[in-house]
């Protein structure tokens, strides 16, 4: 991000830093600064949580804020054929 963009949207970028992201500031395509959360951020305890936190900080993923409907895993799509039998038939016929 450029200096002028940082100046014009400072509140937005500080909000992103508060949520754990690191912001890199450039001047004419040269990195001149890095804005990152101050030491108060909690460090995740296990490797999986640390990995997810790192992906979120880099903007690769966003964690869900809502919850899933309790019955969603039990719902099956309405399919008019036996899917397992169709797969086995394909394997038998070499497709």
C-alpha positions in Angstrom: 0.0 0.0 0.0 1.2 3.5 -0.8 1.7 6.3 1.7 -1.1 8.4 0.1 -3.5 5.4 0.4 -2.6 4.9 4.0 -3.1 8.6 4.8 -6.5 8.7 3.1 -7.8 5.5 4.7 -5.9 5.4 8.0 -8.9 4.4 10.2 -9.7 1.5 7.8 -6.1 0.1 8.0 -5.9 0.6 11.8 -9.0 -1.5 12.1 -7.4 -4.2 10.0 -4.3 -4.0 12.3 -6.5 -4.3 15.4 -7.9 -7.5 13.9 -4.4 -9.0 13.7 -3.3 -8.1 10.2 0.1 -6.7 9.3 0.1 -3.8 6.9 3.1 -3.1 4.6 3.7 0.5 3.5 5.6 1.3 0.3 7.1 4.4 -1.2 7.8 4.2 -4.9 7.7 0.4 -4.8 10.1 0.2 -1.9 8.9 -1.2 1.5 9.5 1.5 4.1 7.3 0.4 7.1 5.3 -2.4 8.5 2.3 -1.7 10.8 1.5 -4.7 13.0 -0.5 -5.3 16.2 1.2 -4.2 19.4 2.2 -6.9 21.9 -1.3 -7.3 23.4 -2.6 -9.8 20.9 -3.1 -13.3 22.2 -0.8 -16.0 20.7 -2.8 -19.2 19.8 -1.7 -22.2 21.8 -1.5 -25.0 19.3 -0.1 -25.3 15.7 -3.4 -25.5 14.0 -4.7 -22.4 15.7 -1.5 -20.6 14.9 -1.7 -21.6 11.3 -5.3 -20.4 10.9 -4.4 -17.1 12.7 -1.5 -16.6 10.3 -3.7 -17.2 7.2 -6.3 -14.8 8.6 -3.7 -12.2 9.4 -2.4 -12.4 5.8 -5.9 -12.1 4.3 -6.0 -15.6 2.9 -9.1 -16.5 4.7 -11.8 -15.0 6.9 -13.3 -16.9 9.8 -17.0 -17.2 10.0 -18.9 -14.9 12.2 -22.2 -16.7 12.3 -23.2 -20.3 13.2 -24.5 -23.1 11.0 -28.0 -24.4 11.2 -28.0 -27.4 13.6 -29.6 -29.7 11.1 -27.3 -29.0 8.1 -25.1 -32.1 8.3 -28.1 -34.4 8.4 -29.7 -33.2 5.2 -29.0 -35.2 2.1 -29.5 -34.0 -1.4 -32.5 -35.7 -3.2 -30.8 -38.0 -5.8 -32.9 -40.3 -8.0 -30.1 -42.9 -8.4 -28.0 -45.1 -6.1 -24.7 -43.1 -6.3 -22.6 -45.9 -4.8 -23.9 -48.4 -7.3 -23.3 -46.0 -10.2 -19.7 -45.5 -9.0 -19.1 -49.3 -8.7 -20.6 -49.8 -12.2 -18.2 -47.2 -13.6 -15.3 -49.0 -12.0 -16.4 -52.4 -13.3 -16.7 -51.0 -16.8 -13.3 -49.2 -16.7 -14.6 -45.7 -17.0 
